[in-house]
Amino acid sequence: MEEKYVALFQNIEVFNDYKRTCYPTIVPFANPSFNGRVPGRIFYAQSETNVNPNAPSVAQQLGTNEFRNDNDPAPCP
């Protein structure tokens, strides 16, 4: 996994591997919206929520599900 992480650095596939394996250990940025947690999903852009009525609102994206999709694996410790 370490070699894959290095090879795919800054590629979206690394984010999917992180959600699945919790590797590498990530220290979250101090942001009051996230409460010291690492997001488990990519957020929708404001332009998407403006034109797509099916896109979740910001409140839904940050909601009670720890801002993760229902089918995501368990959040990393």
C-alpha positions, 0 to 999 in steps of 0.5 A, a space after each residue: 500500500 505504501 508503494 501504491 500511495 507514493 505512485 498515485 500521490 494526489 490521485 483520487 484513487 488514493 482517497 478510496 484506498 484511505 477510506 478502505 485501509 486507513 493508510 496513511 495516518 492523516 492528521 485532520 486540519 483544525 476546522 470547526 466544521 469537521 470537528 477534528 475528523 477527516 471527511 469520508 467523502 468528496 463534497 459536491 461543489 456549490 455549482 452542482 448543488 445549484 443546478 442539480 436538485 438531487 445533489 445533497 445540501 451542505 447540511 446533508 453532506 455534513 449531517 449525522 452520518 459523520 459526512 460519510 456515505 451509507 455504503 462506506 466502510 467504518 471511519 478510521 480511528 
